[in-house]
Amino acid sequence: MPFLRFDLIEGWSDGELQKLLDITHEVLVETLHVPARDRYQVVHLHPRSRVVALDTGLGFERTDRLVILQLTSRPRERASKVEFYRVLAERLSSACGIAPTDLVINFVINADEDWSFGLGRAQFLTGELH
């Protein structure tokens, strides 16, 4: 169950946001084999002056269509993460016009005891979820 946080610069329409979220979830299900109903996404919109994201010396320019995506997740295989990066960049470019240079992705890994989905229980530990 990944939790996805999107940090974006203001200016996205509701339709554009929905497309971004839907495509990201589709790629997550496809590459990380997440169940379709494991969908937790939060969008944070920021004024342009509140976002600084340079190129880490890679030699490309960022635009106001920058997508900074942080996934909090149980451990995932390296190959699955790399595939997620590649497929998401391709799909967002073709479907949303987001340049692959405007996509920054970060995984934050945690353990089963770090999740509670309600009722004050740790469902991965109780066996309610696997």
DONU-323778 format. One record per residue: residue number from 1; residue in one letter; x, y, z of N, C-alpha, C in turn. Coordinates in Angstrom, 1 decimal. Layout:
% DONU-323778
  resi  resn     n.u     n.v     n.w    ca.u    ca.v    ca.w     c.u     c.v     c.w
   NUM     A       X       Y       Z       X       Y       Z       X       Y       Z
...
***
This chain:
% DONU-323778
  resi  resn     n.u     n.v     n.w    ca.u    ca.v    ca.w     c.u     c.v     c.w
     1     M     0.8    -1.2     0.0     0.0     0.0     0.0     0.9     1.2     0.0
     2     P     1.2     1.7    -1.1     1.9     3.0    -1.1     1.0     4.2    -0.9
     3     F     1.6     5.1    -0.2     0.9     6.4     0.0     1.7     7.4    -0.9
     4     L     1.0     8.1    -1.8     1.6     9.0    -2.8     1.3    10.4    -2.5
     5     R     2.4    11.2    -2.4     2.2    12.7    -2.2     2.8    13.3    -3.5
     6     F     2.0    14.2    -4.1     2.4    14.9    -5.3     2.5    16.4    -4.9
     7     D     3.7    16.9    -5.1     3.9    18.3    -4.9     4.1    19.0    -6.3
     8     L     3.2    20.0    -6.6     3.1    20.6    -7.9     3.0    22.1    -7.7
     9     I     3.4    22.8    -8.8     3.3    24.2    -8.9     1.8    24.5    -9.3
    10     E     1.2    25.5    -8.7    -0.2    25.9    -9.0    -0.3    26.1   -10.5
    11     G    -1.6    25.9   -10.9    -1.9    26.1   -12.3    -2.5    24.9   -13.0
    12     W    -2.6    23.8   -12.3    -3.2    22.6   -12.9    -4.7    22.6   -12.8
    13     S    -5.4    22.2   -13.9    -6.9    22.1   -13.8    -7.3    20.8   -13.1
    14     D    -8.5    20.7   -12.7    -9.0    19.5   -12.0    -8.9    18.3   -13.0
    15     G    -9.2    18.5   -14.3    -9.0    17.4   -15.2    -7.6    16.9   -15.4
    16     E    -6.7    17.9   -15.4    -5.3    17.5   -15.5    -4.8    16.8   -14.3
    17     L    -5.2    17.2   -13.1    -4.9    16.5   -11.9    -5.4    15.1   -11.9
    18     Q    -6.7    14.9   -12.3    -7.3    13.6   -12.3    -6.5    12.7   -13.2
    19     K    -6.2    13.2   -14.4    -5.4    12.4   -15.3    -4.1    11.9   -14.7
    20     L    -3.4    12.9   -14.1    -2.1    12.6   -13.5    -2.2    11.5   -12.4
    21     L    -3.2    11.6   -11.6    -3.5    10.7   -10.5    -3.8     9.3   -11.1
    22     D    -4.7     9.3   -12.0    -5.2     8.0   -12.6    -4.0     7.3   -13.3
    23     I    -3.3     8.0   -14.1    -2.1     7.3   -14.8    -1.1     6.8   -13.8
    24     T    -0.8     7.6   -12.8     0.2     7.2   -11.8    -0.3     5.9   -11.1
    25     H    -1.6     5.9   -10.8    -2.1     4.7   -10.1    -2.1     3.4   -11.1
    26     E    -2.4     3.6   -12.3    -2.4     2.5   -13.3    -1.0     2.0   -13.4
    27     V     0.0     2.8   -13.4     1.4     2.4   -13.5     1.8     1.7   -12.2
    28     L     1.4     2.2   -11.1     1.7     1.6    -9.8     1.1     0.1    -9.8
    29     V    -0.1     0.0   -10.2    -0.7    -1.4   -10.2     0.1    -2.3   -11.1
    30     E     0.4    -1.8   -12.3     1.1    -2.6   -13.3     2.5    -3.0   -12.9
    31     T     3.3    -2.0   -12.4     4.7    -2.3   -12.2     5.1    -2.8   -10.8
    32     L     4.3    -2.3    -9.8     4.6    -2.7    -8.4     3.6    -3.7    -7.9
    33     H     2.6    -4.1    -8.8     1.6    -5.1    -8.5     0.8    -4.8    -7.2
    34     V     0.5    -3.6    -7.1    -0.4    -3.1    -6.0    -1.8    -3.4    -6.3
    35     P    -2.6    -3.9    -5.4    -4.0    -4.1    -5.6    -4.7    -2.8    -6.0
    36     A    -5.7    -2.9    -7.0    -6.3    -1.7    -7.5    -7.0    -0.8    -6.5
    37     R    -7.5    -1.4    -5.4    -8.1    -0.5    -4.4    -7.2     0.0    -3.3
    38     D    -5.9    -0.2    -3.5    -4.9     0.4    -2.6    -4.5     1.7    -3.3
    39     R    -5.3     2.7    -3.1    -5.1     4.0    -3.7    -5.2     5.1    -2.7
    40     Y    -4.0     5.6    -2.4    -3.9     6.7    -1.4    -3.0     7.8    -2.0
    41     Q    -3.7     8.9    -2.5    -2.9    10.0    -3.2    -3.4    11.3    -2.6
    42     V    -2.4    12.2    -2.4    -2.6    13.5    -1.9    -1.9    14.5    -2.8
    43     V    -2.5    15.5    -3.2    -1.9    16.6    -4.0    -1.7    17.8    -3.2
    44     H    -0.5    18.4    -3.3    -0.2    19.7    -2.7     0.2    20.6    -3.8
    45     L    -0.5    21.7    -3.9    -0.2    22.7    -4.9     0.5    23.9    -4.2
    46     H     1.6    24.4    -4.8     2.4    25.4    -4.2     2.6    26.6    -5.2
    47     P     2.6    27.8    -4.6     3.0    28.9    -5.5     4.4    28.7    -6.1
    48     R     4.7    29.2    -7.2     5.9    29.0    -7.9     7.1    29.4    -7.0
    49     S     7.0    30.5    -6.2     8.1    30.9    -5.4     8.4    30.0    -4.2
    50     R     7.5    29.0    -4.0     7.7    28.0    -2.9     8.3    26.7    -3.3
    51     V     8.7    26.6    -4.6     9.3    25.3    -5.1    10.6    25.6    -5.7
    52     V    11.6    25.0    -5.2    13.0    25.0    -5.7    13.4    23.6    -6.1
    53     A    13.6    23.3    -7.3    14.0    22.0    -7.7    15.0    22.1    -8.9
    54     L    16.2    22.1    -8.6    17.3    22.2    -9.6    17.5    20.8   -10.3
    55     D    18.5    20.7   -11.1    18.7    19.5   -11.9    19.7    18.6   -11.4
    56     T    20.2    18.8   -10.2    21.2    18.0    -9.6    22.5    17.8   -10.5
    57     G    22.7    18.8   -11.3    23.8    18.8   -12.2    23.7    17.9   -13.5
    58     L    22.4    17.5   -13.8    22.2    16.7   -14.9    22.0    17.4   -16.2
    59     G    22.0    18.8   -16.2    22.0    19.6   -17.4    20.6    19.8   -18.1
    60     F    19.5    19.7   -17.4    18.3    20.0   -18.0    17.5    21.0   -17.2
    61     E    16.5    21.6   -17.8    15.7    22.7   -17.2    14.4    22.2   -16.7
    62     R    14.0    22.6   -15.6    12.7    22.3   -15.0    11.7    23.4   -15.5
    63     T    10.4    23.0   -15.6     9.3    23.9   -16.0     8.3    24.0   -14.8
    64     D     7.3    24.8   -15.1     6.2    24.8   -14.1     5.3    23.6   -14.1
    65     R     5.5    22.6   -15.0     4.8    21.4   -15.0     5.5    20.3   -14.1
    66     L     6.5    20.7   -13.3     7.2    19.9   -12.5     6.3    19.0   -11.6
    67     V     6.6    17.7   -11.5     5.9    16.8   -10.6     6.9    16.2    -9.7
    68     I     6.8    16.5    -8.4     7.6    15.8    -7.4     6.7    14.8    -6.7
    69     L     7.1    13.6    -6.8     6.3    12.5    -6.3     7.0    11.7    -5.2
    70     Q     6.4    11.6    -4.1     7.0    10.9    -3.0     6.1     9.7    -2.7
    71     L     6.7     8.5    -2.7     5.9     7.3    -2.4     6.4     6.7    -1.1
    72     T     5.5     6.6    -0.1     5.8     5.9     1.1     5.3     4.5     1.0
    73     S     6.2     3.5     1.2     5.8     2.1     0.8     6.5     1.1     1.7
    74     R     6.0    -0.1     1.7     6.7    -1.2     2.2     7.9    -1.5     1.2
    75     P     8.9    -2.3     1.6    10.0    -2.5     0.7     9.5    -3.1    -0.7
    76     R    10.2    -2.6    -1.7     9.9    -3.1    -3.1    11.2    -3.5    -3.8
    77     E    11.1    -4.4    -4.7    12.3    -4.8    -5.4    12.9    -3.7    -6.3
    78     R    14.2    -3.6    -6.4    14.9    -2.6    -7.1    14.4    -2.6    -8.6
    79     A    14.3    -3.7    -9.2    13.9    -3.8   -10.6    12.4    -3.2   -10.8
    80     S    11.6    -3.5    -9.8    10.2    -2.9    -9.9    10.2    -1.4    -9.8
    81     K    11.0    -0.9    -8.9    11.1     0.6    -8.8    11.6     1.2   -10.0
    82     V    12.7     0.7   -10.6    13.2     1.2   -11.8    12.2     1.1   -13.0
    83     E    11.5     0.0   -13.1    10.4    -0.1   -14.1     9.3     1.0   -13.8
    84     F     9.0     1.2   -12.6     8.0     2.2   -12.3     8.4     3.6   -12.8
    85     Y     9.7     3.9   -12.5    10.2     5.2   -12.9    10.1     5.4   -14.4
    86     R    10.5     4.4   -15.2    10.6     4.4   -16.6     9.2     4.5   -17.2
    87     V     8.3     3.6   -16.8     6.9     3.5   -17.4     6.2     4.8   -17.0
    88     L     6.3     5.3   -15.8     5.6     6.5   -15.4     6.0     7.7   -16.3
    89     A     7.3     7.8   -16.4     7.8     8.9   -17.2     7.3     8.9   -18.7
    90     E     7.3     7.7   -19.2     6.8     7.5   -20.6     5.3     7.9   -20.7
    91     R     4.5     7.3   -19.8     3.0     7.6   -19.8     2.7     9.0   -19.6
    92     L     3.3     9.6   -18.6     3.0    11.0   -18.3     3.4    11.9   -19.5
    93     S     4.5    11.6   -20.1     4.9    12.3   -21.3     3.9    12.2   -22.4
    94     S     3.5    11.0   -22.7     2.6    10.8   -23.9     1.2    11.2   -23.6
    95     A     0.7    11.0   -22.4    -0.7    11.3   -22.1    -1.0    12.7   -21.5
    96     C     0.0    13.3   -20.8    -0.2    14.5   -20.2     0.8    15.6   -20.6
    97     G     1.7    15.3   -21.5     2.7    16.3   -22.0     3.7    16.7   -20.9
    98     I     3.9    15.9   -19.9     4.9    16.2   -18.9     6.2    15.7   -19.3
    99     A     7.2    16.6   -19.4     8.5    16.2   -19.9     9.1    15.3   -18.8
   100     P     9.8    14.2   -19.3    10.5    13.3   -18.3    11.5    14.0   -17.4
   101     T    12.0    15.2   -17.8    12.9    16.0   -17.0    12.1    16.7   -15.9
   102     D    10.8    16.7   -16.0    10.0    17.4   -15.0     9.4    16.4   -14.0
   103     L     9.9    15.2   -13.9     9.4    14.2   -13.0    10.5    13.8   -12.0
   104     V    10.3    14.1   -10.8    11.2    13.7    -9.7    10.4    12.7    -8.8
   105     I    11.0    11.5    -8.6    10.3    10.5    -7.8    11.2    10.0    -6.6
   106     N    10.6     9.9    -5.5    11.4     9.5    -4.3    10.6     8.4    -3.5
   107     F    11.2     7.3    -3.2    10.6     6.2    -2.4    11.1     6.4    -0.9
   108     V    10.1     6.4     0.0    10.4     6.3     1.4     9.9     5.0     1.9
   109     I    10.8     4.1     2.4    10.5     2.8     2.7    10.2     2.6     4.2
   110     N     9.2     1.9     4.6     8.9     1.7     6.0     8.5     0.2     6.1
   111     A     8.0    -0.2     7.3     7.8    -1.6     7.6     6.3    -1.8     7.9
   112     D     5.9    -3.0     8.1     4.5    -3.4     8.3     3.9    -2.7     9.5
   113     E     4.7    -2.6    10.6     4.1    -2.0    11.8     3.9    -0.4    11.7
   114     D     4.3     0.1    10.5     4.2     1.6    10.3     2.8     2.0     9.7
   115     W     1.9     1.0     9.5     0.7     1.3     8.8    -0.5     0.9     9.7
   116     S    -1.5     1.8     9.7    -2.8     1.5    10.3    -3.8     2.1     9.3
   117     F    -4.8     1.3     8.9    -5.8     1.7     7.9    -7.1     2.0     8.5
   118     G    -7.1     2.0     9.9    -8.3     2.3    10.6    -8.6     1.4    11.7
   119     L    -9.5     1.7    12.6    -9.9     0.9    13.7    -8.8     0.8    14.8
   120     G    -7.8     1.6    14.7    -6.7     1.5    15.7    -5.9     0.3    15.6
   121     R    -5.9    -0.4    14.5    -5.1    -1.7    14.4    -4.1    -1.6    13.3
   122     A    -3.0    -2.4    13.4    -2.0    -2.5    12.4    -2.3    -3.7    11.6
   123     Q    -3.1    -3.5    10.5    -3.7    -4.6     9.7    -2.7    -5.6     9.1
   124     F    -1.5    -5.1     8.8    -0.4    -6.0     8.2     0.1    -6.9     9.3
   125     L     0.0    -6.4    10.6     0.5    -7.3    11.7    -0.6    -8.2    12.2
   126     T    -1.8    -7.8    12.1    -2.9    -8.6    12.6    -3.3    -9.7    11.6
   127     G    -2.8    -9.6    10.3    -3.2   -10.5     9.3    -4.4   -10.2     8.5
   128     E    -5.0    -9.0     8.8    -6.1    -8.6     8.0    -5.7    -8.2     6.6
   129     L    -4.5    -7.8     6.4    -3.9    -7.5     5.1    -2.6    -8.2     5.0
   130     H    -2.2    -8.4     3.7    -0.9    -9.1     3.4     0.0    -8.2     2.6
***
